[in-house]
Amino acid sequence: MAKAKRKEKKRKLPLVLGGIGLTVASCVVFPIVINGLSRKIYRASSSTADIDFSELGPEIVKIKEDGKRED
């Protein structure tokens, strides 16, 4: 009877430690990795090469009398 209880405790220990490790990883490690990767992907995908900064300025949109925009 005592041996059976010890075997059961030995089987539960890796499950408990694995659950704790998975919880710590999902709460601490994964957010850090996700933030780093998302920043790299965003910086790689957004570039200012296509923007003509000399032509930037306010845009004047004419509005008709009924309140709708003219395109």
C-alpha positions in Angstrom: 0.0 0.0 0.0 2.8 2.4 0.9 4.6 1.6 -2.4 1.5 2.4 -4.4 1.2 5.8 -2.8 4.9 6.6 -3.5 4.4 5.6 -7.1 1.4 7.8 -7.4 3.3 10.8 -5.9 6.1 10.1 -8.3 3.7 10.2 -11.3 2.1 13.5 -10.1 5.3 15.4 -9.5 6.3 15.8 -13.2 2.8 16.9 -14.0 2.8 19.5 -11.3 6.2 20.8 -12.2 5.3 20.8 -15.9 2.2 22.8 -15.1 4.1 25.3 -13.1 6.7 25.6 -15.9 4.1 26.1 -18.6 2.3 28.7 -16.5 5.5 30.7 -15.9 6.5 30.4 -19.6 3.1 31.6 -20.8 3.0 34.5 -18.3 6.6 35.7 -18.5 8.6 34.4 -21.4 6.0 34.3 -24.3 4.9 38.0 -24.0 8.6 39.1 -24.1 9.2 37.0 -27.2 6.0 38.1 -28.9 6.7 41.8 -28.3 10.2 41.5 -29.7 9.1 39.6 -32.8 6.2 41.9 -33.5 8.4 45.0 -33.3 10.9 43.4 -35.8 8.1 42.5 -38.2 6.4 45.9 -37.9 9.7 47.7 -38.5 10.5 45.5 -41.5 7.1 46.0 -43.1 6.7 49.7 -42.6 9.0 52.0 -44.5 9.0 55.7 -45.3 10.7 55.2 -48.7 7.4 55.5 -50.5 6.3 58.7 -48.8 7.1 62.1 -50.5 7.6 64.3 -47.5 7.9 67.5 -49.6 4.3 67.2 -50.7 2.8 66.7 -47.2 0.4 69.4 -46.0 -3.2 70.0 -45.1 -5.8 68.7 -47.5 -8.7 71.0 -48.3 -11.9 69.0 -49.0 -14.8 70.9 -50.5 -18.2 70.2 -49.0 -21.4 70.5 -50.9 -24.4 72.4 -49.5 -26.1 69.2 -48.5 -23.2 68.3 -46.2 -21.5 65.6 -48.4 -17.9 65.7 -49.6 -16.9 66.4 -53.2 -14.4 63.9 -54.4 
